[in-house]
Amino acid sequence: MTRKKKTRSLADKVTIRTGRRKDYKKWRHDNPDQVAPSRRFVAKKQQQRKLQAVRKLARQQNGQEIAIHPDKTDGGANKPQGDDS
């Protein structure tokens, strides 16, 4: 006797299905209000986004300051000149 594999798939929880993937896709298309992510999944993703934002902020604060458009106050006087001697 074979055992049914445990899954968290929403497809197995739908009772309307006739056992075909195509039927589930059609049901899902016809009933978009009944198809929603689980609270567990939503909470997990919210937590992941929060962690990602914290890490990004930490990287920005620890990062090196780069002068993208440095002030051009020296007028190019400090540029090295090639010696032709």
C-alpha positions as CSV (number, residue, x, y, z in Angstrom):
1,M,0.0,0.0,0.0
2,T,1.4,3.4,-1.0
3,R,1.2,6.4,1.2
4,K,0.1,9.8,-0.1
5,K,3.0,12.3,0.0
6,K,2.6,15.2,2.4
7,T,2.4,18.5,0.7
8,R,1.6,22.1,1.5
9,S,0.2,22.6,-2.0
10,L,-3.1,24.4,-2.3
11,A,-4.0,22.1,-5.2
12,D,-4.6,19.2,-2.8
13,K,-6.9,21.2,-0.7
14,V,-9.3,22.0,-3.5
15,T,-12.3,19.7,-3.5
16,I,-13.6,20.8,-6.9
17,R,-10.7,19.2,-8.7
18,T,-11.2,16.1,-10.8
19,G,-7.6,15.1,-10.4
20,R,-6.3,17.0,-13.4
21,R,-4.0,20.0,-13.2
22,K,-5.9,21.7,-16.0
23,D,-9.1,21.6,-14.0
24,Y,-7.4,23.2,-11.0
25,K,-6.0,26.0,-13.2
26,K,-9.5,26.6,-14.6
27,W,-11.0,26.7,-11.1
28,R,-8.3,29.0,-9.9
29,H,-8.9,31.3,-12.9
30,D,-12.7,31.3,-12.3
31,N,-12.4,31.9,-8.5
32,P,-9.6,34.4,-7.9
33,D,-11.1,35.5,-4.6
34,Q,-10.8,32.0,-3.0
35,V,-7.1,31.6,-4.1
36,A,-4.9,33.5,-1.6
37,P,-1.6,32.8,0.0
38,S,-1.7,31.3,3.5
39,R,-1.2,33.5,6.5
40,R,2.0,31.6,7.2
41,F,3.4,32.4,3.8
42,V,2.5,36.1,4.0
43,A,4.1,36.4,7.5
44,K,7.2,34.6,6.3
45,K,7.6,37.0,3.3
46,Q,7.0,40.0,5.5
47,Q,9.7,38.9,7.8
48,Q,12.1,38.3,4.9
49,R,11.4,41.8,3.5
50,K,12.1,43.3,6.9
51,L,15.4,41.5,7.2
52,Q,16.3,42.4,3.7
53,A,15.7,46.1,4.4
54,V,17.7,46.0,7.6
55,R,20.6,44.4,5.8
56,K,20.5,46.9,3.0
57,L,20.5,49.8,5.5
58,A,23.4,48.3,7.3
59,R,25.4,47.9,4.0
60,Q,24.7,51.5,3.1
61,Q,25.8,52.8,6.5
62,N,29.0,50.6,6.5
63,G,29.8,51.4,2.9
64,Q,32.6,53.6,1.7
65,E,31.7,57.2,0.8
66,I,32.4,57.8,-2.9
67,A,32.5,61.3,-4.4
68,I,30.6,60.8,-7.6
69,H,30.8,64.4,-8.7
70,P,33.8,65.9,-6.9
71,D,34.0,69.6,-6.7
72,K,36.0,71.1,-9.5
73,T,37.5,73.9,-7.4
74,D,41.2,73.2,-8.3
75,G,40.6,73.8,-12.0
76,G,42.7,70.9,-13.1
77,A,45.9,72.3,-11.5
78,N,46.7,69.1,-9.7
79,K,46.6,66.9,-12.7
80,P,49.9,65.0,-13.3
81,Q,51.7,66.2,-16.3
82,G,53.8,63.9,-18.4
83,D,57.6,64.6,-18.4
84,D,59.0,65.0,-21.9
85,S,62.6,65.4,-20.8
